[in-house]
């Protein structure tokens, strides 16, 4: 049964929201002010499938990708960019308000740049045993096969054909694959996950693909299959070797924008703790003017950071430590003598670590987050400990999605 709805606003995940007598109804790909015809979505009583736009918004835009609406990689290609950026900043404002926080929120920084420099493609067998390589469908488990992705950077050119080729080689294993591809400064770095143990013949076929597609390296669950040249990334003055499947900020412009904010907020601090440091996105830049203690649970990232430090003579001392900051956070007394703390945790935030920082006497804290809700939660912890949230800057490096980066400056 179809029905007609008027969209009042957008939800936090980018769906159009219609207010009805039965409550809020969510309609993907609908925009505020539009009148739409929809039908029920089985299993989702508060969601509808968009059938037709009866009265379109003047803010509606033409999607840049032919797979949009079928592939679940993007949610917002149908909206004008200016309105989209306003909505994205508002996500941060609303998350702070829900947490009872009043703080100045700067204009959003558009950091899409040349596009994403890392991607995870999935390979599965679909209907009729056909191989499908691409991204998951919206809120579904099946894979949408793709042959292009315009949000990827030029550095990821070749990602889609090489992923299809890898999936074909490993098709006989009958395993669901996740193919992690990273654009290093020296070529594509590919880590294949989900294949299970492989025969020598299969490994040899993968190695041949590395040569055919001029990959820098191909690994399986982090184990080396073939390395033609060590994949590296320039961070500040340092050259950092990438661990297999290494975490990087989504775009090069995003990394630069976040790092610029962190360095600016750090100012003249002479001793800084960089927590959840990864391969040194901030530490290697902060090390230009300050002594840095960098900590992260990923041993591979810490080893890469140490090699990066050695490649950049003239840095202030940068000490890298392997430490699980979720299970073993730095405690308040360990921050004695530090002028500033930077922390950039995964999406779940850093609740226990924030509690320890809140109990310390560090004069300056810089929080970086890829989730506005957990940022707000951790901010409340710091503020309860006596910190003032002096500035918040949203950064958009996840264009066409509801994800947004946040950088906050806290002063004691």
C-alpha positions as CSV (number, residue, x, y, z in Angstrom):
1,X,0.0,0.0,0.0
2,X,1.4,3.4,-1.0
3,X,1.0,6.7,0.9
4,X,2.0,10.3,0.4
5,X,4.3,12.1,2.9
6,X,5.7,15.6,3.4
7,X,9.3,15.6,4.5
8,X,9.9,18.1,7.4
9,X,13.7,17.6,8.0
10,X,16.6,15.3,7.7
11,X,17.6,12.7,10.4
12,X,21.1,12.2,11.7
13,X,21.8,9.6,9.1
14,X,20.6,11.7,6.2
15,X,17.1,10.2,5.8
16,X,14.2,12.5,5.2
17,X,11.8,12.6,8.2
18,X,8.1,13.0,8.0
19,X,6.1,13.7,11.2
20,X,2.9,11.7,11.3
21,X,0.3,10.8,13.9
22,X,2.1,7.5,14.3
23,X,5.4,9.2,14.9
24,X,8.5,10.0,12.8
25,X,8.7,8.1,9.5
26,X,12.1,7.9,7.8
27,X,12.5,8.0,4.0
28,X,16.0,7.6,2.4
29,X,16.9,10.0,-0.4
30,X,14.1,12.4,0.4
31,X,14.8,16.1,1.2
32,X,13.1,18.7,3.5
33,X,10.1,20.3,1.9
34,X,9.5,17.5,-0.6
35,X,6.2,15.6,-1.0
36,X,6.9,12.0,-1.8
37,X,5.0,8.8,-2.5
38,X,6.3,5.8,-0.5
39,X,5.6,2.2,0.3
40,X,6.3,0.1,3.4
41,X,9.7,-1.4,4.0
42,X,9.2,-4.9,5.4
43,X,10.6,-5.4,8.8
44,X,11.0,-1.6,9.4
45,X,7.7,-0.1,10.7
46,X,9.2,3.4,10.9
47,X,10.8,3.4,7.5
48,X,9.5,3.7,3.9
49,X,10.8,3.1,0.5
50,X,10.8,6.1,-1.8
51,X,8.8,5.4,-5.0
52,X,8.3,8.9,-6.5
53,X,9.1,12.5,-5.7
54,X,5.8,14.3,-6.2
55,X,7.1,17.8,-5.3
56,X,10.9,18.1,-5.5
57,X,13.0,20.5,-3.5
58,X,14.8,23.2,-5.3
59,X,17.8,22.1,-3.4
60,X,17.8,18.7,-5.0
61,X,21.0,17.9,-7.0
62,X,21.9,15.3,-9.6
63,X,24.0,12.5,-8.1
64,X,27.6,12.2,-9.4
65,X,27.6,8.4,-9.4
66,X,25.4,6.0,-11.4
67,X,25.3,3.5,-8.5
68,X,23.9,6.1,-6.0
69,X,20.7,4.9,-4.4
70,X,21.6,1.2,-4.9
71,X,25.1,1.2,-3.4
72,X,25.2,2.0,0.3
73,X,28.5,3.8,0.2
74,X,26.9,7.3,-0.1
75,X,23.8,8.7,1.3
76,X,23.7,12.4,0.3
77,X,24.6,12.9,-3.3
78,X,21.1,14.2,-4.1
79,X,21.4,17.4,-2.1
80,X,23.0,20.7,-2.9
81,X,26.5,20.9,-1.5
82,X,25.9,24.2,0.4
83,X,22.8,22.8,2.2
84,X,24.6,19.5,2.8
85,X,27.5,21.3,4.6
86,X,25.1,23.3,6.8
87,X,23.4,20.1,7.8
88,X,26.7,18.4,8.6
89,X,27.8,21.2,10.9
90,X,24.4,21.1,12.5
91,X,25.0,17.4,13.4
92,X,27.8,18.6,15.7
93,X,25.8,21.5,17.1
94,X,22.9,19.1,17.9
95,X,25.2,16.4,19.4
96,X,26.6,19.0,21.8
97,X,23.2,20.4,22.7
98,X,21.9,16.9,23.5
99,X,24.8,16.5,25.9
100,X,23.9,19.9,27.5
101,X,27.0,21.6,26.1
102,X,27.1,25.2,24.9
103,X,30.3,25.9,22.9
104,X,31.3,28.0,19.9
105,X,31.2,25.8,16.7
106,X,33.3,27.1,13.8
107,X,32.2,26.9,10.2
108,X,32.8,23.4,8.8
109,X,36.0,22.7,6.9
110,X,35.4,21.0,3.6
111,X,38.2,18.5,3.4
112,X,37.2,16.0,0.7
113,X,40.0,17.3,-1.5
114,X,40.8,14.8,-4.3
115,X,38.8,12.1,-2.6
116,X,39.2,9.0,-0.5
117,X,42.6,7.4,-0.3
118,X,41.5,4.1,1.3
119,X,38.6,1.8,0.5
120,X,37.3,-1.6,1.6
121,X,35.6,-3.5,-1.2
122,X,33.7,-6.7,-0.5
123,X,33.5,-9.8,-2.7
124,X,30.7,-12.3,-2.3
125,X,28.9,-14.8,-4.4
126,X,25.4,-13.6,-5.3
127,X,22.4,-15.0,-7.1
128,X,23.2,-17.8,-9.5
129,X,26.7,-18.1,-8.0
130,X,27.7,-14.9,-9.8
131,X,30.6,-13.0,-8.2
132,X,29.8,-9.5,-6.9
133,X,32.6,-7.1,-5.9
134,X,31.7,-3.7,-4.5
135,X,30.0,-2.1,-1.5
136,X,27.1,-3.2,0.7
137,X,23.6,-2.1,-0.3
138,X,21.9,0.4,2.0
139,X,21.1,-1.2,5.3
140,X,21.4,-4.7,3.7
141,X,23.8,-7.6,3.6
142,X,24.0,-8.1,-0.1
143,X,26.8,-6.6,-2.2
144,X,26.2,-4.1,-5.0
145,X,28.7,-4.8,-7.8
146,X,30.4,-1.6,-9.0
147,X,32.6,-0.6,-11.9
148,X,33.3,2.9,-10.8
149,X,33.4,5.1,-7.7
150,X,33.9,8.8,-8.2
151,X,34.6,9.6,-4.6
152,X,37.9,7.8,-4.7
153,X,41.1,9.8,-5.2
154,X,43.3,9.4,-8.3
155,X,45.7,7.5,-6.0
156,X,43.2,4.7,-5.8
157,X,43.0,4.4,-9.6
158,X,43.0,0.7,-10.4
159,X,41.3,-0.3,-7.1
160,X,38.2,-1.7,-8.6
161,X,39.7,-3.8,-11.4
162,X,42.4,-5.2,-9.1
163,X,39.7,-6.1,-6.5
164,X,37.7,-7.9,-9.1
165,X,40.8,-9.8,-10.2
166,X,41.7,-10.8,-6.6
167,X,38.1,-12.0,-6.1
168,X,38.3,-14.1,-9.3
169,X,41.5,-15.8,-8.2
170,X,40.1,-16.6,-4.7
171,X,36.6,-17.5,-5.9
172,X,37.2,-21.2,-5.5
173,X,37.8,-20.7,-1.8
174,X,34.1,-19.8,-1.5
175,X,34.9,-17.3,1.2
176,X,33.5,-13.8,1.7
177,X,36.4,-11.4,1.1
178,X,37.1,-7.9,2.3
179,X,39.8,-6.2,0.2
180,X,41.4,-3.3,1.9
181,X,43.1,-0.9,-0.5
182,X,45.3,2.1,0.5
183,X,46.8,4.7,-1.7
184,X,50.5,5.0,-0.6
185,X,52.9,7.4,-2.1
186,X,54.5,4.5,-4.0
187,X,51.4,2.7,-5.3
188,X,48.5,0.6,-4.1
189,X,48.8,-1.4,-0.9
190,X,46.3,-4.2,-0.7
191,X,45.4,-6.4,2.2
192,X,43.0,-9.3,1.6
193,X,41.0,-10.6,4.5
194,X,38.6,-13.5,4.9
195,X,40.1,-16.0,2.5
196,X,41.4,-18.4,5.1
197,X,44.7,-20.3,4.6
198,X,45.7,-20.4,0.9
199,X,47.6,-23.0,-1.1
200,X,50.9,-22.1,-2.6
201,X,49.3,-22.0,-6.1
202,X,46.7,-19.4,-4.9
203,X,49.4,-17.3,-3.3
204,X,51.4,-17.5,-6.5
205,X,48.4,-16.2,-8.5
206,X,48.0,-13.3,-6.1
207,X,51.7,-12.5,-6.4
208,X,51.2,-12.4,-10.2
209,X,48.4,-9.9,-9.8
210,X,50.7,-7.6,-7.8
211,X,53.0,-7.5,-10.8
212,X,50.2,-7.2,-13.4
213,X,48.6,-4.3,-11.6
214,X,51.9,-2.7,-10.4
215,X,50.9,-2.9,-6.7
216,X,53.3,-1.7,-4.1
217,X,52.4,-4.7,-1.9
218,X,49.8,-7.4,-1.4
219,X,49.2,-9.1,1.9
220,X,46.7,-11.6,3.3
221,X,45.6,-10.8,6.8
222,X,48.8,-8.8,7.2
223,X,51.0,-11.6,6.0
224,X,53.2,-10.7,3.1
225,X,52.4,-12.3,-0.3
226,X,54.5,-10.0,-2.5
227,X,56.1,-6.6,-2.0
228,X,57.4,-4.8,-5.1
229,X,58.3,-1.7,-3.2
230,X,57.7,-0.7,0.4
231,X,54.5,1.4,0.6
232,X,55.2,4.7,2.4
233,X,53.5,7.9,3.3
234,X,54.9,11.4,3.8
235,X,53.8,12.9,7.1
236,X,55.4,16.3,7.7
237,X,59.1,15.8,7.0
238,X,59.0,12.1,7.8
239,X,58.6,9.1,5.5
240,X,56.5,6.5,7.2
241,X,56.3,2.8,6.1
242,X,52.7,1.7,6.1
243,X,51.7,-1.4,8.1
244,X,49.3,-3.7,6.1
245,X,45.7,-2.3,6.3
246,X,47.0,0.7,8.2
247,X,44.5,3.3,9.5
248,X,44.8,6.6,7.7
249,X,42.5,9.7,7.7
250,X,40.1,9.2,4.9
251,X,41.5,11.9,2.6
252,X,44.9,13.6,2.3
253,X,43.1,17.0,2.7
254,X,41.3,15.7,5.8
255,X,44.6,14.7,7.4
256,X,46.1,18.1,6.6
257,X,43.1,20.0,7.9
258,X,43.0,18.0,11.2
259,X,46.8,18.2,11.7
260,X,46.8,22.0,11.0
261,X,44.1,22.5,13.7
262,X,46.0,20.3,16.2
263,X,49.3,22.0,15.6
264,X,47.6,25.4,15.9
265,X,45.8,24.6,19.1
266,X,49.0,23.1,20.6
267,X,50.7,26.4,20.1
268,X,53.9,26.8,22.1
269,X,53.4,23.6,24.2
270,X,56.8,22.0,24.8
271,X,55.8,18.5,26.0
272,X,52.8,16.8,24.5
273,X,51.1,13.4,24.9
274,X,49.6,12.1,21.6
275,X,47.2,9.3,22.5
276,X,45.7,6.9,20.0
277,X,48.6,8.2,17.8
278,X,48.4,5.7,15.0
279,X,51.4,6.0,12.6
280,X,52.1,9.6,13.7
281,X,49.6,11.8,11.9
282,X,49.9,14.4,14.6
283,X,53.1,13.3,16.6
284,X,55.4,13.7,13.6
285,X,54.2,17.3,13.0
286,X,54.1,18.2,16.7
287,X,57.6,16.9,17.0
288,X,58.8,19.9,15.0
289,X,58.5,22.1,18.0
290,X,57.8,19.9,21.0
291,X,58.8,16.7,22.8
292,X,56.1,14.1,22.1
293,X,55.0,10.9,23.8
294,X,53.0,8.9,21.3
295,X,50.9,5.9,22.4
296,X,48.8,3.4,20.5
297,X,47.6,-0.2,20.9
298,X,48.6,-1.2,17.3
299,X,52.2,-2.5,17.5
300,X,52.6,-2.2,13.8
301,X,51.6,1.5,13.9
302,X,54.1,2.2,16.7
303,X,57.0,0.5,14.8
304,X,56.1,2.5,11.7
305,X,56.1,5.7,13.7
306,X,59.5,4.9,15.1
307,X,60.9,4.4,11.6
308,X,59.2,7.6,10.6
309,X,61.0,9.5,13.4
310,X,64.4,8.2,12.2
311,X,63.7,9.4,8.7
312,X,63.3,13.0,9.8
313,X,66.4,14.2,11.6
314,X,66.0,17.5,13.5
315,X,62.7,16.6,15.2
316,X,62.4,17.0,18.9
317,X,62.4,13.7,20.8
318,X,59.4,11.6,19.8
319,X,58.9,8.6,22.0
320,X,56.5,5.9,20.7
321,X,54.9,3.4,23.1
322,X,52.7,0.4,22.4
323,X,49.8,0.7,25.0
324,X,46.2,-0.3,25.0
325,X,44.6,2.9,26.1
326,X,41.1,1.3,26.5
327,X,42.3,-1.3,29.0
328,X,45.3,0.6,30.3
329,X,44.7,4.3,30.0
330,X,47.3,6.8,31.0
331,X,46.4,7.8,34.5
332,X,46.3,11.4,35.9
333,X,49.7,11.3,37.6
334,X,51.4,10.2,34.4
335,X,50.5,13.5,32.8
336,X,52.6,15.5,35.2
337,X,55.0,17.8,33.3
338,X,52.9,17.7,30.1
339,X,51.7,21.0,28.6
340,X,49.1,19.4,26.3
341,X,47.3,16.2,25.5
342,X,46.0,15.2,22.1
343,X,43.7,12.2,21.8
344,X,42.1,10.8,18.6
345,X,40.3,7.6,19.5
346,X,38.2,5.3,17.3
347,X,34.5,5.9,16.8
348,X,33.6,4.6,20.3
349,X,35.5,7.4,21.9
350,X,37.8,7.3,24.9
351,X,35.6,7.4,28.0
352,X,38.1,5.9,30.5
353,X,41.0,7.9,29.1
354,X,39.0,11.1,29.2
355,X,38.2,10.4,32.9
356,X,41.9,10.2,33.7
357,X,42.7,13.4,31.7
358,X,39.9,15.1,33.5
359,X,41.6,14.3,36.8
360,X,44.9,15.6,35.7
361,X,46.3,19.1,35.7
362,X,47.2,19.4,32.1
363,X,46.4,22.9,31.0
364,X,45.4,22.1,27.4
365,X,43.6,19.2,25.8
366,X,42.9,18.7,22.1
367,X,40.3,16.1,21.3
368,X,39.8,14.8,17.7
369,X,36.9,12.5,17.0
370,X,35.1,10.9,14.0
371,X,31.8,10.7,15.9
372,X,30.0,13.8,17.2
373,X,28.1,11.8,19.8
374,X,31.0,10.2,21.5
375,X,33.0,13.5,21.2
376,X,30.2,15.2,23.2
377,X,30.2,12.4,25.8
378,X,33.9,12.7,26.3
379,X,33.7,16.5,26.3
380,X,31.2,16.4,29.2
381,X,33.7,14.3,31.2
382,X,36.4,16.8,30.6
383,X,34.2,19.7,31.4
384,X,33.0,18.0,34.6
385,X,36.7,17.8,35.6
386,X,37.2,21.6,35.2
387,X,37.9,22.1,31.5
388,X,36.3,24.7,29.3
389,X,35.4,23.8,25.7
390,X,36.8,26.9,24.0
391,X,36.4,25.9,20.4
392,X,34.9,23.2,18.2
393,X,35.7,22.8,14.5
394,X,33.8,20.3,12.3
395,X,35.8,18.8,9.4
396,X,34.1,17.0,6.5
397,X,36.3,14.4,4.9
398,X,33.5,11.9,4.5
399,X,31.6,13.6,1.7
400,X,28.1,12.4,1.0
401,X,27.9,10.5,4.3
402,X,26.6,11.4,7.8
403,X,30.1,11.0,9.3
404,X,31.9,14.1,10.5
405,X,35.2,14.8,12.2
406,X,35.4,17.1,15.1
407,X,38.4,18.9,16.7
408,X,37.9,20.5,20.1
409,X,40.1,22.7,22.2
410,X,39.7,22.3,26.0
411,X,41.4,24.7,28.4
412,X,41.7,24.2,32.2
